[in-house]
Protein backbone atom coordinates (compact mmCIF):
# COMPACT_ATOMS: atom_id res chain seq x y z
CA UNK A 1 0.00 0.00 0.00
CA UNK A 2 2.81 2.45 0.87
CA UNK A 3 4.37 1.71 -2.52
CA UNK A 4 1.15 2.67 -4.31
CA UNK A 5 0.84 5.89 -2.34
CA UNK A 6 4.47 6.76 -3.06
CA UNK A 7 4.07 5.99 -6.75
CA UNK A 8 0.90 8.08 -6.97
CA UNK A 9 2.54 11.03 -5.21
CA UNK A 10 5.59 10.95 -7.47
CA UNK A 11 3.39 10.86 -10.58
CA UNK A 12 1.26 13.73 -9.25
CA UNK A 13 4.30 15.83 -8.47
CA UNK A 14 5.94 15.06 -11.80
CA UNK A 15 2.82 16.10 -13.71
CA UNK A 16 2.71 19.54 -12.10
CA UNK A 17 4.48 22.17 -14.24
CA UNK A 18 7.53 23.78 -12.71
CA UNK A 19 6.99 27.33 -11.51
CA UNK A 20 9.90 29.76 -11.38
CA UNK A 21 10.96 31.02 -7.98
CA UNK A 22 10.03 34.65 -7.48
CA UNK A 23 10.64 37.31 -4.86
CA UNK A 24 6.95 38.09 -4.44
CA UNK A 25 3.58 36.65 -5.43
CA UNK A 26 1.22 39.62 -5.75
CA UNK A 27 -2.55 39.35 -6.16
CA UNK A 28 -4.37 42.52 -7.20
CA UNK A 29 -8.08 42.06 -6.42
CA UNK A 30 -9.87 44.98 -8.03
CA UNK A 31 -13.43 46.13 -7.36
CA UNK A 32 -15.50 46.52 -10.52
CA UNK A 33 -18.90 46.53 -8.84
CA UNK A 34 -21.67 48.96 -9.66
CA UNK A 35 -20.42 51.19 -6.83
CA UNK A 36 -17.75 52.34 -9.31
CA UNK A 37 -18.46 54.13 -12.57
CA UNK A 38 -16.92 52.85 -15.80
CA UNK A 39 -14.58 55.85 -15.85
CA UNK A 40 -13.42 55.09 -12.29
CA UNK A 41 -12.76 51.49 -13.30
CA UNK A 42 -10.77 52.69 -16.31
CA UNK A 43 -8.70 55.05 -14.15
CA UNK A 44 -8.02 52.17 -11.77
CA UNK A 45 -6.88 49.81 -14.57
CA UNK A 46 -4.79 52.52 -16.24
CA UNK A 47 -3.12 53.24 -12.91
CA UNK A 48 -1.97 49.64 -12.54
CA UNK A 49 -0.74 49.58 -16.15
CA UNK A 50 1.20 52.82 -15.64
CA UNK A 51 2.72 51.56 -12.41
CA UNK A 52 3.97 48.33 -13.99
CA UNK A 53 5.41 50.22 -16.96
CA UNK A 54 7.29 52.69 -14.76
CA UNK A 55 11.08 52.23 -14.81
CA UNK A 56 11.34 52.69 -11.03
CA UNK A 57 9.10 49.69 -10.45
CA UNK A 58 11.02 47.62 -12.99
CA UNK A 59 14.22 48.57 -11.17
CA UNK A 60 12.77 47.67 -7.79
CA UNK A 61 11.59 44.30 -9.08
CA UNK A 62 14.94 43.65 -10.71
CA UNK A 63 16.81 44.44 -7.50
CA UNK A 64 15.22 41.52 -5.65
CA UNK A 65 17.14 38.34 -4.91
CA UNK A 66 15.56 36.57 -7.89
CA UNK A 67 14.79 39.67 -9.92
CA UNK A 68 11.18 38.82 -10.69
CA UNK A 69 7.71 38.73 -9.21
CA UNK A 70 4.49 36.89 -10.07
CA UNK A 71 1.35 39.00 -10.52
CA UNK A 72 -2.29 37.98 -10.73
CA UNK A 73 -4.92 40.62 -11.50
CA UNK A 74 -8.53 39.78 -10.84
CA UNK A 75 -11.70 41.78 -10.98
CA UNK A 76 -14.64 41.13 -8.70
CA UNK A 77 -18.08 42.57 -8.10
CA UNK A 78 -19.47 40.29 -5.41
CA UNK A 79 -19.94 36.58 -4.79
CA UNK A 80 -21.31 35.92 -8.28
CA UNK A 81 -18.68 37.72 -10.34
CA UNK A 82 -14.95 37.16 -10.17
CA UNK A 83 -12.75 37.17 -13.26
CA UNK A 84 -9.03 36.50 -13.47
CA UNK A 85 -7.71 38.93 -16.07
CA UNK A 86 -4.00 38.20 -15.72
CA UNK A 87 -2.88 34.90 -14.21
N, C-alpha and C positions, 0 to 999 in steps of 0.2 A: 504494500500500500504506500509506504514512504517513497518507494521508487517512482510510482505513478504520479504522486504529488510533485516530486522533484522534477520529473520529466515535463509535466504540465507547466510548472512555473518557469522552467527554462525556455520552453516554447513561447509562452506568453511574453516573457521579457524580450526574447529575441525578435518577436514580431513588432514590438513597439519601436517606432522610428526614433533615432537618436536626436536629442534636442541639444543645441549648443548651450554651453554655460554662459550666463550673462551676469552682469553686475546688479541688475534690477529687473523685476517683472512688474510692470506698471499696467494697471487696469483703469481706464478712464470710462466711468459710467456717467453718461450724459443724459440729462432730463430733456425730453422732447414732448412732454405732455402739453395739453391744451392750456396750461397755465403760462406757457411761453408762446409769444407770437412767432410766426415764421421768420421775421427779420431778426428776432432775438436768437433763434436757433441758428440762423446763418452766421450771425456775429460770433456765436459760441464756437461753431465749427471752424470758421476762418481764423479765430484766435488760436486754436490748437494747431492748425496747419502752419500758421505764421511762426508759432513757437518752435515747432519741430524743424522748420527751415532756417531758423536763426543760427548763425555761425557760433554764437556763444554756447548754445545748447549742444551743438555738435561737438564743440571742444570739450565741454563738461562730460559728455557721454564718452568721448574718446579718451579722457584722462582716467577713467576707471581701470581697475585691475585687469578686466577682460576687454574693455573698450567697446562694449555694446550692451544694449538693453533690449528687453522684449516688451512690446506694447500691444495691448488689446484695447480697442475703442468700441464701446457698445452704447446704444441708445435705448432708452426705456421710457415708458409712459404709463407705468402701472403693472399690475400682476398679469395682464393679458397681452402686453406688448413689450418685448425685449428683442433687440436685433443686434447681432454682432456685425459691425461694419468692417472692422479691421482685426483679424485674428492675431 
